[in-house]
Amino acid sequence: MRKAILAVFLTLTVVTGTSGLVAAQSASGPDLDFENDKTPDPTIHEDELTVAEHDRSEMNSSLQYYDDDGNIAELPATVNDSQDTPVGVRFDQIDADAYDQFPRTADESGNSATWANSSDWTTESDTDSSVDVSQADSNGIERVNIDATAASGESATANISDDIDIDSDPNKRVMMAVVNVDELSADSEVEIRAVDEDGDYRSANISESADADGETTIANSTGDGYVFQSKVDDLEGSGDLDEIAHVEVVTSDADAEVTIAGLDLDGKSERDLGEIQRDGEDTTVTNYYEGGVADLTSIDSLGPMYDDATINDLRVYDVEYRFSDLTDEGDYQTEFGDSDRSYPSELDLYADLSVPSAIDLSHGDLTVEYEQGFVEDRYATAEVATNVDSDEGFGNLSDDDYTSWKSELGSVNETATIGVAASGETYRVHMVVSLKDDEVSALQATGGAFGPTGGSGGSGILSWIAGAGAAIVGGLGLRRIFGSG
C-alpha cells in the first residue's frame, strides 16, 4: 500500500511540478498575484471622468453613478491612489440645502422665504444705469442672475429685504456667498452688502483691482465657483451696523454680471468646504478664491454641509479599468503551460476590457495601456482586437481580427500605449509571456495547492489526478500511509 501511495505522489509531483498547467481563473477575478509588479495587468486608462449626478446621501464612491434605468451602478475600475487630488468639484454646481435657506423665515403666505427667488428682489439705479434680476436655475440648483449696466460715477442696486430681520449680534454673523462672475469691466466694482435700516453696511467686493486672497475680496476676475466667507465685523463699510435688514448687490462705475448660487448671513462660524492643495500643502479651506474646479484630496474631505448634497458634474481623475478589476469569468482567461520557445513555461492571457457608457457619464480620453513587467523578448504575443463581441469565445477570433502592439513595447516598467479606446466597446487583449519556472509560481495568487483553478482552460486530466490524489490521501489518512510510528 505504501508503494502504491508513493507512486501516486510521484506521479502528481512529476506532472504538476514540471508544467503547472492549471488555468488561472476564479469567480472573484483573475487569480493572479497583482501585488507582483511583473504580473500582466493591461488597462484602459481615462484621464478625466465626469459623473453628472453624485448623490452623497446614497453613494459612497466616486465611481458610482445612476445607470440609464435610474439605478445606482459602479464602474468596474480603480482610481489611481497615488494622486494628491483625485476628484474635482465646482462649488457652484453642488446642490446643498445650506446654499438657499437664508433668511430661514416664513413669508406672508407662510412659505419658507429664500433669497433664491428672483421675484423677491427689487432694483434701483442712478440716471444712466440699470440692473436686471432673473432666475438662472441649473441642475436643480436655484440661482439668481444680476446683470447691471453702470455708468461712470453711478451705481445700480439689486436688493432683497423681505423677511430678513437679524437684530441679534449682526456683526458676529458670517457672510457666505457662492458666486459666478460672468462679466467684469475693468473699472467696475460689485459689492455684496449687509445693510441695516439706516443704510449702514458692511460689504465684500468683486473688482479687478482687488487682491485675490484679500480679506474682503470675493473675486478679482471672471470665473465660476468662487466661495467667500467672512465675519461681518471684518468687512469694510460705513456707519454702525445695528442689524441686518437688507442684502444688496451694488454695481458701480462700469458694467458687471454675477450669478449667485449660494448666500447666507445667518451663521456665526465659517463652514468647511473641503481639503485642497494650496501653496503645496493639504489645506481644509473655508473660502475658494481661486474659482473654477476645486481639486480635492478626497470626496470625503467635503465639509459637513455637503453630507447630503448632490454634486453635479463630479470630476474623477486618472481612472483605470484594469484586467485585475474584472470579476466576470467570461471576460478573461489565463493559462500557464509549457513553452516552445527558449523558456520552460509561458502565460497565455486573454482580457476583455471595456468602459461602460451611460447618459450620466461623460468620458475623457481613453487609451488601452500596458505597464511592461518583462523585457521585450519575453512577449511572444502582444495583440489586441477592437470592437469585439464579448460573447465570442477566446479561441474563435482569427489572426486577422488582431493587431499586434509588440512594437510599442520598450523597457521594463515603461507604459506601452496599445491603442485609443471608446466607451461602450470591448477590447480583447491577448498576450503570451515566456516565463522561468519560478516565475510561474510567483505570478500565481497564493491559496491553492495546485495554483488558480477555473473553467476556462487548463488540463482536465491534471485536475482529475489532483482530485483523485487528494481523495486517496484523505481516505487513507496519513497515519495509515506512514504508520503510527
Summary of the structure (lengths in Angstrom):
residues: 485
radius of gyration: 32.5
end to end distance: 16.4
largest distance: 113.0
contacts: 1578
relative contact order: 0.21
helix: 17%
strand: 41%
